[in-house]
Amino acid sequence: MEVYFSVGEPSGDEHAAALIREIKKRNPTCRCVGYGGDDMQAAGCEVFFPLTTMAVMGIMQVLPLLRKFWGLGQAARKYFRENRPDAVVLVDFPGFNWWIARYAKQAGIPVYYYMPPQLWAWGGWRVKRMHKYVDHVLSGLNFETEWYQKQGVNAQFVGHPFFEEVAQHPVSPSQIKQLRQNQKKVIALLPGSRTMEVTMNWPAMMAVAQRINHQHPECSFLVASYKPHQREFCEEELAKFNTDLPIEFHTGKTSEIIAAADCALMVSGSVSLELMARCLPAVVLYKGGYVMGTLAKYLVKCKYMTLPNLIAGREVLPEFPYMNGENERVTKMASIINGWLRNPQELASVRQDLKELSEGIAASKASVTTAEYLLESLEIQPEFKQAA
């Protein structure tokens, strides 16, 4: 058996790696190949190209990469015709993965979309593509599954892998103590997993930290960088910022920093689910480019951009998406966090809200459920192998 993966996001790399491990537990001879990242490769996947290095957002960032994306798509198309894998599994990254789904269907290969795009939030017309090119949608959120089912899509709720990863990655008291180093108050700074996000948002994060430090000099800040080069960028920018902020930089310790912190300032992203699972209050920012921001005004249907807020239907985590007017938003973000630090009861109230949300949707076996569903559905769909 062979399963082809197409994964373009750093977080998707982690989710796909966990799924690959579960598939191989149940079918040790299964060959996993495709596009992805280092985590998938470590899990036993033959990665033809590190697609996660091309995780960008916005038209202006995508345009220079179009030729490369086209070439990767054509390589996948050829592979499907010549090698006929048993299934194609997509993880998020819809701009590119729609083409992978199209080519797989042309070859008569069943397509599974694990952690599908948020069509319910924006671009709902794309559900037609889901009908046409995807056989199974494997969703991590109950309300998302229901939305897809109402659109006539074959959608299954499997649980979100972030909750599984939190359950499998407990943080010990000694790890928390080591990070806190007897500091009275600790703020987590989470600048994002995409390099573009980091470069766009880190200056504002430093400015917020400086304002917090003025009112709460007893605070320390822990930065959770996703990649070493992103950490280096943040360190270099901090040196230019000409400040003596008490900041420590770490790579590969996002879970530990979230567990150790009193609250956080984070760039909007799927890591918000881990914040919810670990009940950490946060202020959320996202600075976008002018073109992307203008399009969002017309395309985005949801009031909120952060999953905990979407699930709750209200602003549990204060959000600050913006294109300009940074100084005003920096002041507001710092004011909220300073208020939390002055009022422990208010901070505890946000923690309780997050706990209740987490208990309502948490499922800790997403990879297991998905692996079993995939393998079982392939056993009863042999007709795909004769198609095309």
C-alpha positions as a Markdown table, in Angstrom:
| # | Residue | x | y | z |
|---|---|---|---|---|
| 1 | Met | 0.0 | 0.0 | 0.0 |
| 2 | Glu | 1.2 | 3.5 | -0.8 |
| 3 | Val | -0.2 | 6.8 | 0.5 |
| 4 | Tyr | 0.8 | 10.1 | -1.1 |
| 5 | Phe | 0.8 | 13.2 | 1.2 |
| 6 | Ser | 0.8 | 16.9 | 0.2 |
| 7 | Val | 1.4 | 19.2 | 3.2 |
| 8 | Gly | 2.5 | 22.8 | 3.0 |
| 9 | Glu | 2.2 | 24.3 | 6.5 |
| 10 | Pro | 4.7 | 23.8 | 9.4 |
| 11 | Ser | 1.8 | 22.8 | 11.7 |
| 12 | Gly | 0.5 | 20.4 | 9.0 |
| 13 | Asp | 3.9 | 18.8 | 8.9 |
| 14 | Glu | 3.5 | 17.9 | 12.6 |
| 15 | His | -0.1 | 16.6 | 12.1 |
| 16 | Ala | 0.8 | 14.5 | 9.1 |
| 17 | Ala | 3.8 | 13.1 | 10.9 |
| 18 | Ala | 1.6 | 11.8 | 13.7 |
| 19 | Leu | -0.8 | 10.4 | 11.2 |
| 20 | Ile | 2.0 | 8.6 | 9.3 |
| 21 | Arg | 3.2 | 7.0 | 12.5 |
| 22 | Glu | -0.3 | 5.7 | 13.2 |
| 23 | Ile | -0.7 | 4.3 | 9.7 |
| 24 | Lys | 2.6 | 2.5 | 9.9 |
| 25 | Lys | 1.7 | 1.0 | 13.3 |
| 26 | Arg | -1.3 | -0.6 | 11.6 |
| 27 | Asn | 0.3 | -1.3 | 8.3 |
| 28 | Pro | 4.1 | -1.5 | 8.7 |
| 29 | Thr | 4.6 | -2.1 | 4.9 |
| 30 | Cys | 2.7 | 1.0 | 3.9 |
| 31 | Arg | 4.9 | 3.3 | 1.9 |
| 32 | Cys | 4.3 | 7.1 | 2.6 |
| 33 | Val | 5.6 | 9.6 | 0.1 |
| 34 | Gly | 4.9 | 13.1 | -1.2 |
| 35 | Tyr | 5.5 | 16.7 | -0.3 |
| 36 | Gly | 5.9 | 17.9 | 3.3 |
| 37 | Gly | 8.6 | 18.7 | 5.9 |
| 38 | Asp | 11.2 | 17.4 | 8.3 |
| 39 | Asp | 8.7 | 15.9 | 10.8 |
| 40 | Met | 7.1 | 13.8 | 8.1 |
| 41 | Gln | 10.5 | 12.6 | 7.0 |
| 42 | Ala | 11.4 | 11.7 | 10.5 |
| 43 | Ala | 8.2 | 9.7 | 10.8 |
| 44 | Gly | 9.2 | 7.6 | 7.8 |
| 45 | Cys | 7.8 | 9.5 | 4.8 |
| 46 | Glu | 9.8 | 9.8 | 1.6 |
| 47 | Val | 9.6 | 13.6 | 1.1 |
| 48 | Phe | 10.1 | 14.5 | -2.6 |
| 49 | Phe | 10.2 | 18.2 | -1.9 |
| 50 | Pro | 10.1 | 20.3 | 1.4 |
| 51 | Leu | 6.8 | 22.1 | 0.6 |
| 52 | Thr | 6.6 | 23.5 | 4.1 |
| 53 | Thr | 9.4 | 25.9 | 3.1 |
| 54 | Met | 7.0 | 27.6 | 0.7 |
| 55 | Ala | 4.3 | 28.4 | 3.2 |
| 56 | Val | 3.4 | 32.0 | 2.3 |
| 57 | Met | 0.2 | 34.0 | 2.4 |
| 58 | Gly | -1.0 | 36.8 | 0.1 |
| 59 | Ile | -0.9 | 37.4 | -3.6 |
| 60 | Met | 2.4 | 39.3 | -3.6 |
| 61 | Gln | 4.2 | 36.5 | -1.8 |
| 62 | Val | 2.7 | 33.8 | -3.9 |
| 63 | Leu | 3.4 | 35.3 | -7.4 |
| 64 | Pro | 7.2 | 34.8 | -7.4 |
| 65 | Leu | 6.7 | 31.1 | -6.5 |
| 66 | Leu | 4.0 | 30.3 | -9.1 |
| 67 | Arg | 6.5 | 28.6 | -11.5 |
| 68 | Lys | 7.8 | 26.4 | -8.7 |
| 69 | Phe | 4.3 | 25.5 | -7.6 |
| 70 | Trp | 3.3 | 24.6 | -11.2 |
| 71 | Gly | 6.4 | 22.4 | -11.6 |
| 72 | Leu | 5.6 | 20.6 | -8.3 |
| 73 | Gly | 2.0 | 20.1 | -9.4 |
| 74 | Gln | 3.1 | 18.6 | -12.8 |
| 75 | Ala | 5.5 | 16.3 | -11.0 |
| 76 | Ala | 2.7 | 15.0 | -8.8 |
| 77 | Arg | 0.4 | 14.6 | -11.8 |
| 78 | Lys | 3.1 | 12.4 | -13.5 |
| 79 | Tyr | 3.7 | 10.4 | -10.3 |
| 80 | Phe | 0.0 | 9.7 | -10.0 |
| 81 | Arg | -0.2 | 8.4 | -13.6 |
| 82 | Glu | 2.9 | 6.2 | -13.4 |
| 83 | Asn | 2.8 | 5.0 | -9.8 |
| 84 | Arg | -0.9 | 5.0 | -8.8 |
| 85 | Pro | -0.7 | 5.4 | -5.0 |
| 86 | Asp | -3.7 | 3.9 | -3.1 |
| 87 | Ala | -4.7 | 7.3 | -1.6 |
| 88 | Val | -3.8 | 11.0 | -1.6 |
| 89 | Val | -3.9 | 12.8 | 1.7 |
| 90 | Leu | -4.0 | 16.6 | 1.7 |
| 91 | Val | -3.4 | 18.7 | 4.8 |
| 92 | Asp | -4.7 | 22.4 | 4.6 |
| 93 | Phe | -2.7 | 24.5 | 2.1 |
| 94 | Pro | -5.7 | 24.8 | -0.3 |
| 95 | Gly | -4.2 | 27.1 | -3.0 |
| 96 | Phe | -1.8 | 24.3 | -4.1 |
| 97 | Asn | -3.6 | 21.3 | -2.8 |
| 98 | Trp | -6.7 | 21.9 | -5.0 |
| 99 | Trp | -4.4 | 21.1 | -8.0 |
| 100 | Ile | -3.1 | 18.0 | -6.3 |
| 101 | Ala | -6.6 | 16.9 | -5.6 |
| 102 | Arg | -7.6 | 17.5 | -9.3 |
| 103 | Tyr | -4.7 | 15.5 | -10.6 |
| 104 | Ala | -5.4 | 12.6 | -8.2 |
| 105 | Lys | -9.0 | 12.5 | -9.3 |
| 106 | Gln | -8.0 | 12.5 | -12.9 |
| 107 | Ala | -5.9 | 9.4 | -12.1 |
| 108 | Gly | -8.8 | 7.7 | -10.3 |
| 109 | Ile | -7.1 | 7.9 | -6.8 |
| 110 | Pro | -9.3 | 8.6 | -3.7 |
| 111 | Val | -8.6 | 11.9 | -2.1 |
| 112 | Tyr | -8.7 | 12.6 | 1.7 |
| 113 | Tyr | -8.6 | 16.1 | 3.0 |
| 114 | Tyr | -7.3 | 16.0 | 6.6 |
| 115 | Met | -7.7 | 19.4 | 8.4 |
| 116 | Pro | -9.5 | 21.0 | 5.5 |
| 117 | Pro | -9.5 | 24.7 | 4.6 |
| 118 | Gln | -11.8 | 27.0 | 6.5 |
| 119 | Leu | -14.4 | 27.4 | 3.7 |
| 120 | Trp | -17.0 | 28.3 | 6.2 |
| 121 | Ala | -15.0 | 31.4 | 7.1 |
| 122 | Trp | -14.2 | 32.7 | 3.6 |
| 123 | Gly | -14.4 | 31.6 | 0.0 |
| 124 | Gly | -17.4 | 29.3 | 0.6 |
| 125 | Trp | -17.9 | 28.9 | -3.2 |
| 126 | Arg | -14.9 | 26.6 | -3.1 |
| 127 | Val | -17.0 | 23.9 | -1.6 |
| 128 | Lys | -17.8 | 23.0 | -5.3 |
| 129 | Arg | -14.1 | 22.0 | -5.6 |
| 130 | Met | -14.5 | 19.9 | -2.5 |
| 131 | His | -17.5 | 18.1 | -4.1 |
| 132 | Lys | -15.6 | 17.6 | -7.3 |
| 133 | Tyr | -12.1 | 16.6 | -6.2 |
| 134 | Val | -12.3 | 15.2 | -2.6 |
| 135 | Asp | -13.8 | 11.9 | -1.5 |
| 136 | His | -13.4 | 12.3 | 2.3 |
| 137 | Val | -13.1 | 15.4 | 4.5 |
| 138 | Leu | -11.6 | 14.6 | 7.9 |
| 139 | Ser | -12.3 | 17.5 | 10.1 |
| 140 | Gly | -11.0 | 18.5 | 13.5 |
| 141 | Leu | -13.9 | 20.6 | 14.7 |
| 142 | Asn | -17.5 | 19.7 | 15.3 |
| 143 | Phe | -19.1 | 22.8 | 13.9 |
| 144 | Glu | -16.8 | 22.6 | 10.8 |
| 145 | Thr | -17.9 | 19.0 | 10.2 |
| 146 | Glu | -21.5 | 20.0 | 10.5 |
| 147 | Trp | -21.0 | 22.9 | 8.0 |
| 148 | Tyr | -19.4 | 20.6 | 5.4 |
| 149 | Gln | -22.1 | 18.0 | 5.9 |
| 150 | Lys | -24.8 | 20.6 | 5.3 |
| 151 | Gln | -23.1 | 21.4 | 2.0 |
| 152 | Gly | -23.4 | 17.8 | 1.0 |
| 153 | Val | -19.8 | 16.9 | 1.5 |
| 154 | Asn | -18.7 | 13.5 | 2.9 |
| 155 | Ala | -17.2 | 14.9 | 6.1 |
| 156 | Gln | -16.2 | 13.0 | 9.2 |
| 157 | Phe | -15.3 | 14.4 | 12.6 |
| 158 | Val | -11.9 | 12.9 | 13.7 |
| 159 | Gly | -10.8 | 15.4 | 16.4 |
| 160 | His | -8.1 | 18.0 | 16.2 |
| 161 | Pro | -4.5 | 16.7 | 16.3 |
| 162 | Phe | -3.4 | 19.7 | 18.4 |
| 163 | Phe | -5.3 | 18.2 | 21.4 |
| 164 | Glu | -3.7 | 14.9 | 20.7 |
| 165 | Glu | -0.2 | 16.5 | 20.6 |
| 166 | Val | -0.9 | 18.4 | 23.9 |
| 167 | Ala | -2.0 | 15.1 | 25.6 |
| 168 | Gln | 1.2 | 13.4 | 24.3 |
| 169 | His | 3.4 | 16.3 | 25.3 |
| 170 | Pro | 2.9 | 16.9 | 29.0 |
| 171 | Val | 5.1 | 19.6 | 30.5 |
| 172 | Ser | 6.7 | 18.7 | 33.8 |
| 173 | Pro | 6.8 | 21.1 | 36.8 |
| 174 | Ser | 10.6 | 21.0 | 36.5 |
| 175 | Gln | 10.5 | 22.3 | 32.9 |
| 176 | Ile | 8.2 | 25.1 | 33.9 |
| 177 | Lys | 10.4 | 26.0 | 36.8 |
| 178 | Gln | 13.5 | 26.0 | 34.6 |
| 179 | Leu | 11.8 | 28.4 | 32.2 |
| 180 | Arg | 10.3 | 30.7 | 34.8 |
| 181 | Gln | 13.6 | 30.9 | 36.8 |
| 182 | Asn | 11.7 | 32.3 | 39.8 |
| 183 | Gln | 10.3 | 35.2 | 37.8 |
| 184 | Lys | 7.1 | 36.6 | 39.3 |
| 185 | Lys | 5.3 | 37.1 | 35.9 |
| 186 | Val | 6.1 | 35.6 | 32.5 |
| 187 | Ile | 4.7 | 36.6 | 29.2 |
| 188 | Ala | 4.9 | 34.3 | 26.1 |
| 189 | Leu | 5.6 | 35.8 | 22.8 |
| 190 | Leu | 4.6 | 33.6 | 19.9 |
| 191 | Pro | 5.6 | 35.3 | 16.6 |
| 192 | Gly | 4.2 | 32.6 | 14.2 |
| 193 | Ser | 5.5 | 29.7 | 12.2 |
| 194 | Arg | 5.7 | 31.3 | 8.8 |
| 195 | Thr | 8.8 | 33.5 | 8.2 |
| 196 | Met | 6.6 | 36.2 | 6.6 |
| 197 | Glu | 4.4 | 36.3 | 9.7 |
| 198 | Val | 7.5 | 36.7 | 11.9 |
| 199 | Thr | 9.0 | 39.5 | 9.9 |
| 200 | Met | 5.6 | 41.4 | 9.7 |
| 201 | Asn | 4.6 | 41.1 | 13.3 |
| 202 | Trp | 7.8 | 40.9 | 15.4 |
| 203 | Pro | 8.3 | 44.7 | 15.5 |
| 204 | Ala | 4.9 | 45.3 | 16.9 |
| 205 | Met | 5.4 | 42.5 | 19.5 |
| 206 | Met | 8.6 | 44.2 | 20.7 |
| 207 | Ala | 6.8 | 47.5 | 21.0 |
| 208 | Val | 4.1 | 45.8 | 23.1 |
| 209 | Ala | 6.6 | 44.1 | 25.3 |
| 210 | Gln | 8.4 | 47.4 | 25.9 |
| 211 | Arg | 5.1 | 49.1 | 27.1 |
| 212 | Ile | 4.4 | 46.1 | 29.3 |
| 213 | Asn | 7.9 | 46.3 | 30.8 |
| 214 | His | 7.4 | 50.0 | 31.6 |
| 215 | Gln | 4.4 | 49.2 | 33.8 |
| 216 | His | 5.6 | 45.8 | 35.0 |
| 217 | Pro | 9.4 | 45.7 | 35.2 |
| 218 | Glu | 9.1 | 42.5 | 37.2 |
| 219 | Cys | 7.9 | 40.6 | 34.0 |
| 220 | Ser | 10.1 | 38.5 | 31.8 |
| 221 | Phe | 9.4 | 37.5 | 28.2 |
| 222 | Leu | 9.9 | 34.1 | 26.6 |
| 223 | Val | 9.9 | 33.9 | 22.8 |
| 224 | Ala | 8.9 | 30.6 | 21.1 |
| 225 | Ser | 10.5 | 30.6 | 17.7 |
| 226 | Tyr | 9.5 | 27.8 | 15.3 |
| 227 | Lys | 12.8 | 27.7 | 13.2 |
| 228 | Pro | 16.4 | 28.7 | 14.1 |
| 229 | His | 16.6 | 31.3 | 11.3 |
| 230 | Gln | 13.4 | 32.9 | 12.6 |
| 231 | Arg | 14.9 | 33.1 | 16.1 |
| 232 | Glu | 18.0 | 34.7 | 14.6 |
| 233 | Phe | 15.9 | 37.4 | 12.9 |
| 234 | Cys | 14.1 | 38.2 | 16.1 |
| 235 | Glu | 17.3 | 38.5 | 18.0 |
| 236 | Glu | 18.8 | 40.7 | 15.4 |
| 237 | Glu | 15.8 | 43.0 | 15.3 |
| 238 | Leu | 15.8 | 43.2 | 19.1 |
| 239 | Ala | 19.4 | 44.4 | 19.1 |
| 240 | Lys | 18.4 | 47.1 | 16.7 |
| 241 | Phe | 15.4 | 48.0 | 18.9 |
| 242 | Asn | 18.0 | 49.3 | 21.4 |
| 243 | Thr | 16.3 | 48.1 | 24.6 |
| 244 | Asp | 17.2 | 46.1 | 27.6 |
| 245 | Leu | 14.0 | 44.1 | 27.7 |
| 246 | Pro | 14.3 | 40.8 | 29.7 |
| 247 | Ile | 13.7 | 38.5 | 26.8 |
| 248 | Glu | 14.8 | 34.9 | 26.3 |
| 249 | Phe | 14.6 | 33.2 | 22.9 |
| 250 | His | 13.9 | 29.5 | 22.5 |
| 251 | Thr | 13.4 | 27.2 | 19.5 |
| 252 | Gly | 11.4 | 24.0 | 19.7 |
| 253 | Lys | 9.9 | 24.8 | 23.1 |
| 254 | Thr | 6.5 | 26.3 | 22.2 |
| 255 | Ser | 4.5 | 23.9 | 24.4 |
| 256 | Glu | 6.8 | 24.4 | 27.4 |
| 257 | Ile | 6.6 | 28.2 | 27.0 |
| 258 | Ile | 2.8 | 28.1 | 26.8 |
| 259 | Ala | 2.6 | 26.0 | 29.9 |
| 260 | Ala | 5.1 | 28.2 | 31.8 |
| 261 | Ala | 3.6 | 31.6 | 30.9 |
| 262 | Asp | 0.9 | 33.7 | 32.7 |
| 263 | Cys | -0.4 | 35.0 | 29.5 |
| 264 | Ala | 0.7 | 35.5 | 25.9 |
| 265 | Leu | 0.9 | 37.8 | 22.9 |
| 266 | Met | 0.6 | 35.7 | 19.8 |
| 267 | Val | 0.3 | 35.9 | 16.0 |
| 268 | Ser | -2.9 | 34.4 | 14.8 |
| 269 | Gly | -2.6 | 30.8 | 13.8 |
| 270 | Ser | -3.5 | 27.2 | 14.6 |
| 271 | Val | -1.4 | 27.4 | 17.7 |
| 272 | Ser | -4.4 | 29.1 | 19.3 |
| 273 | Leu | -5.8 | 25.7 | 19.8 |
| 274 | Glu | -2.8 | 24.7 | 22.0 |
| 275 | Leu | -3.4 | 27.9 | 23.9 |
| 276 | Met | -7.0 | 26.8 | 24.4 |
| 277 | Ala | -6.0 | 23.3 | 25.4 |
| 278 | Arg | -3.4 | 24.6 | 27.9 |
| 279 | Cys | -5.8 | 27.4 | 29.0 |
| 280 | Leu | -3.4 | 30.3 | 28.4 |
| 281 | Pro | -5.0 | 33.8 | 28.0 |
| 282 | Ala | -3.6 | 35.6 | 25.0 |
| 283 | Val | -3.9 | 38.8 | 22.9 |
| 284 | Val | -3.9 | 38.0 | 19.2 |
| 285 | Leu | -2.4 | 40.2 | 16.5 |
| 286 | Tyr | -2.0 | 39.8 | 12.8 |
| 287 | Lys | -0.5 | 42.4 | 10.5 |
| 288 | Gly | -1.2 | 41.8 | 6.9 |
| 289 | Gly | -0.3 | 43.4 | 3.6 |
| 290 | Tyr | -2.5 | 46.0 | 1.9 |
| 291 | Val | -3.7 | 43.7 | -0.9 |
| 292 | Met | -4.5 | 40.7 | 1.4 |
| 293 | Gly | -6.2 | 43.0 | 3.9 |
| 294 | Thr | -8.3 | 44.7 | 1.3 |
| 295 | Leu | -9.4 | 41.3 | -0.2 |
| 296 | Ala | -10.2 | 40.0 | 3.3 |
| 297 | Lys | -12.7 | 42.8 | 3.9 |
| 298 | Tyr | -14.8 | 41.5 | 1.0 |
| 299 | Leu | -14.1 | 37.7 | 1.3 |
| 300 | Val | -14.0 | 36.9 | 5.0 |
| 301 | Lys | -17.4 | 36.2 | 6.4 |
| 302 | Cys | -16.5 | 35.4 | 10.0 |
| 303 | Lys | -16.4 | 38.0 | 12.7 |
| 304 | Tyr | -13.3 | 36.4 | 14.3 |
| 305 | Met | -10.0 | 35.1 | 13.0 |
| 306 | Thr | -9.0 | 32.9 | 16.0 |
| 307 | Leu | -10.4 | 29.4 | 16.4 |
| 308 | Pro | -11.2 | 29.7 | 20.2 |
| 309 | Asn | -13.3 | 32.8 | 19.4 |
| 310 | Leu | -15.0 | 31.2 | 16.4 |
| 311 | Ile | -15.9 | 28.2 | 18.6 |
| 312 | Ala | -17.2 | 30.4 | 21.4 |
| 313 | Gly | -18.9 | 32.8 | 19.2 |
| 314 | Arg | -17.4 | 35.7 | 21.1 |
| 315 | Glu | -14.0 | 37.3 | 21.7 |
| 316 | Val | -12.5 | 35.2 | 24.4 |
| 317 | Leu | -9.0 | 36.2 | 23.1 |
| 318 | Pro | -8.8 | 39.9 | 22.1 |
| 319 | Glu | -8.0 | 40.2 | 18.4 |
| 320 | Phe | -6.1 | 42.9 | 16.5 |
| 321 | Pro | -5.9 | 42.3 | 12.8 |
| 322 | Tyr | -4.6 | 45.3 | 10.9 |
| 323 | Met | -2.8 | 46.8 | 7.9 |
| 324 | Asn | -1.9 | 50.2 | 9.3 |
| 325 | Gly | -2.4 | 52.2 | 12.5 |
| 326 | Glu | 0.1 | 50.1 | 14.4 |
| 327 | Asn | 0.9 | 52.5 | 17.2 |
| 328 | Glu | -2.7 | 52.7 | 18.3 |
| 329 | Arg | -3.1 | 48.9 | 18.3 |
| 330 | Val | 0.2 | 48.4 | 20.1 |
| 331 | Thr | -1.1 | 50.7 | 22.9 |
| 332 | Lys | -4.4 | 48.8 | 23.1 |
| 333 | Met | -2.7 | 45.4 | 23.2 |
| 334 | Ala | -0.3 | 46.4 | 25.9 |
| 335 | Ser | -3.2 | 47.9 | 27.9 |
| 336 | Ile | -5.1 | 44.6 | 27.9 |
| 337 | Ile | -2.1 | 42.6 | 29.0 |
| 338 | Asn | -1.2 | 45.2 | 31.7 |
| 339 | Gly | -4.8 | 45.0 | 32.9 |
| 340 | Trp | -4.5 | 41.2 | 33.2 |
| 341 | Leu | -1.3 | 41.4 | 35.1 |
| 342 | Arg | -2.9 | 43.9 | 37.5 |
| 343 | Asn | -6.0 | 41.9 | 38.0 |
| 344 | Pro | -5.4 | 38.2 | 38.5 |
| 345 | Gln | -9.1 | 37.5 | 38.8 |
| 346 | Glu | -9.7 | 38.8 | 35.3 |
| 347 | Leu | -6.9 | 36.6 | 34.0 |
| 348 | Ala | -8.4 | 33.6 | 35.9 |
| 349 | Ser | -11.7 | 34.3 | 34.2 |
| 350 | Val | -10.2 | 34.0 | 30.8 |
| 351 | Arg | -8.5 | 30.8 | 31.8 |
| 352 | Gln | -11.8 | 29.4 | 32.9 |
| 353 | Asp | -13.4 | 30.3 | 29.6 |
| 354 | Leu | -10.7 | 28.6 | 27.7 |
| 355 | Lys | -11.0 | 25.5 | 29.9 |
| 356 | Glu | -14.7 | 25.2 | 29.3 |
| 357 | Leu | -14.2 | 25.6 | 25.5 |
| 358 | Ser | -11.4 | 23.0 | 25.5 |
| 359 | Glu | -13.5 | 20.5 | 27.5 |
| 360 | Gly | -16.3 | 21.0 | 25.0 |
| 361 | Ile | -14.4 | 19.9 | 21.9 |
| 362 | Ala | -11.2 | 18.2 | 22.9 |
| 363 | Ala | -10.5 | 14.9 | 21.3 |
| 364 | Ser | -7.1 | 13.4 | 21.9 |
| 365 | Lys | -7.0 | 10.6 | 19.3 |
| 366 | Ala | -7.2 | 12.4 | 16.0 |
| 367 | Ser | -4.3 | 10.6 | 14.3 |
| 368 | Val | -5.6 | 7.2 | 15.5 |
| 369 | Thr | -9.1 | 7.9 | 14.3 |
| 370 | Thr | -7.9 | 9.2 | 11.0 |
| 371 | Ala | -5.5 | 6.3 | 10.4 |
| 372 | Glu | -8.2 | 3.8 | 11.1 |
| 373 | Tyr | -10.7 | 5.5 | 8.9 |
| 374 | Leu | -8.3 | 5.8 | 6.0 |
| 375 | Leu | -7.2 | 2.2 | 6.1 |
| 376 | Glu | -10.7 | 0.9 | 6.6 |
| 377 | Ser | -12.2 | 3.0 | 3.8 |
| 378 | Leu | -9.5 | 1.9 | 1.4 |
| 379 | Glu | -10.3 | -1.8 | 2.1 |
| 380 | Ile | -13.9 | -1.2 | 1.0 |
| 381 | Gln | -13.1 | 1.0 | -2.1 |
| 382 | Pro | -11.1 | -1.3 | -4.4 |
| 383 | Glu | -12.9 | 0.2 | -7.4 |
| 384 | Phe | -10.6 | 3.2 | -7.3 |
| 385 | Lys | -7.7 | 1.1 | -8.3 |
| 386 | Gln | -9.4 | 0.1 | -11.5 |
| 387 | Ala | -10.5 | 3.6 | -12.4 |
| 388 | Ala | -9.0 | 6.1 | -14.8 |
